[in-house]
Amino acid sequence: MEEIKFYRANEKPFGVFSNLYRRPIIFEGMEYPTSEHAYQAGKARKDSVREWLMAAPTPSLLAMAAHGLYVWDVAPHWSKTKFDRMRGVLRAKFSQHRDMKELLLSTGNARLVEVAKVDNSVNRLWGEVNGVGKNMLGKLLMELRDELRSEQDGTRPETKAHRGKKKIAPKKLDVEAFPT
């Protein structure tokens, strides 16, 4: 199977797959300079911590600061919600920028792999280091690619998550029942 490896935002052409790639996105009604900003904005428990993170001078410094937060500064259940947040951020990023969406779709069925050089738990979670890691960013990009392709073709993506499952219509939520 063909692999497309990416890591640095300035690498042509696949650096756009990096969350540090500078292209603004609108997510949850806010405009962020990068998808890393949109993702990390959900990590902070308090507005003051979120504002501090968003003030970082570069996306890479933002990521470093966010990875160093104290546990009491991190939103409750972050470990359970972070992948869904990243999924939403990636959908926003590639839906709002046609050129990036076309590049993602152009990768066909290639395995997308974020390949880091520094061996640490964060790099092994979101990518791979020396062939070892969960490659969650790559997996989420491939999942999104399948979804975008199916939307284009009018078909349902055939992934492990969808195989053998019936499509269930979403329920309408009573927004009045939720406190603001």
N, C-alpha and C positions, 0 to 999 in steps of 0.2 A: 504494500500500500504506500502510495506517495505521502510524504510528510512535508508540511510547510512549517518551518520554524520561524519564530519571531521573538523579539524581546524589546529592543530599544525603539522608542517612538520615532527616531529619525532614520530608521532603516527603510529603504525603498524596496518593494512597494508595501510590504506587509507590516511596517511599523504602525500603521493605523489600527491594528488589532490591539496594540498596547493601550492600557487605560491611561497612560501618561501622555498619549498623543493629544496635542493641543487643537481641539475642535470643540466649540461650545455645544452643549446639549441642554434641552429643557427637560427637567425631570421633577415630577411632583409640584409643578407650577413655579419652579425656580430655574434660573439659567445658571449653569456651571461652566467654567472654562474647559474642563476635561471630564471624562467619565470617571476618573479617579476621584475628583471632587464630589460628584454626585453620589458615588458609592460611599465614600468616607463620611459624608454629611449625615448619613443614617446611623453611624456608629456611636456618635456622642450622645450621652444621656442628657446633658445640659446644653442650653443654648450658648452659654459663655464658652464652653469647650468647643462646640461646633464653630463658633465665630473665630476662635483662636486657630483651629485647624484650617479653616477657609482662608485665613490670612497668610498662610505659608507662601513664600515667594515662588516656589516651583512645585509642580505635581509630585516630584520625587521626594522633596522635603515634606510635603503633606503626607505622603504614604509613610515615611519614616516616623513622623510625629504621631500619626494615628496608630501605628503598630506599637508605639511605646506608651499608650495611654494606661493609666492605672485601671484596674478592674472596676472600681467604683465610678469611673468616668465613662464606661462603656454601657450602651443601651442594654436593658434587660433582654435576655434571649438572643443576643446578637449571634451567637454561634449557631443558632437554629434558623435565623432569618437572613443571614448574610448572603447565602447563595440565591435566594429569591430576589433579594435587592439587586445583586449583580445581574441576574437574569433581566430584571426590569430596566436597569441602566443600559445594558447592551442593546436591548430592544429599542430603547429611545435613541441611542447613538446611531444605530444602523438604519433606523426608520427615518430619521431626520436628515440624513446625508446620503443622497442618491449615489454619489461616487463611491462611498465606503460600502454601501449595500451591494453595489455591483461587483466590487472587488471581493467581498465575502462570498457572494454567489459564484464568482468565477473560479473559486478554489475547488469546485466539483465535489468529489468525495474524499479529498485529501485529508489526512489527519492533521489538525492544527495543534501545534505544540508551542507553548511559551517556554523557552529554554533560557534558564538563568545560569549565571556563572558562580554566584555566591551560594554556598550550600547552607540553607537555613530552613526552618519549618514553614515560613511564609512562602518562600520560593518553591518548596516541595509540595505545598498545598495548591497554589494557583498555577504552577508550571511543573517543570522537571529540571533537575540538576544532575548531570551525568547519567541521563536516562532513568532517573528515579524520581517519582513524584506522582501526585494525583492529577495534575494538569487540569484543574477545574476550570480555568479560564478558557483553555482550548476546548474542553467538553461543552461548556456553555455556548461558545461561539459556534461549534458544530451543530448543537441543538437549535440555535437560532437560525443558522444557515438552512437547516431542514425545514423549519417553520416558514421562513421567508420564501423558500422554493415552493412549498406547498401552497402558500397564499398566491403566488404567481401562477401556478399551474391549476389552482382550484382543487388540489388534492390534499389529503391528510398526511402528515409526515408519518413514516413507518419507523418508529424508534422503539427501543425496549419499553419505554414508559407508556407508549400508546398501543403496543401489540396486544390484541385480545380484549381491549377495554372499550366499553361503550362511551360515546360522547354524552356528557351530561350538560344540560343547559344550565347556565349560572342562575342562581336565585337572585331576585331583586332584594336588596337590603333596605331595611327601614332605617334611613340615616338619622331620623329623629331619636332612635333608640341608643345612639352612640354619643357619649359626651364629647365635647370639643376640647 
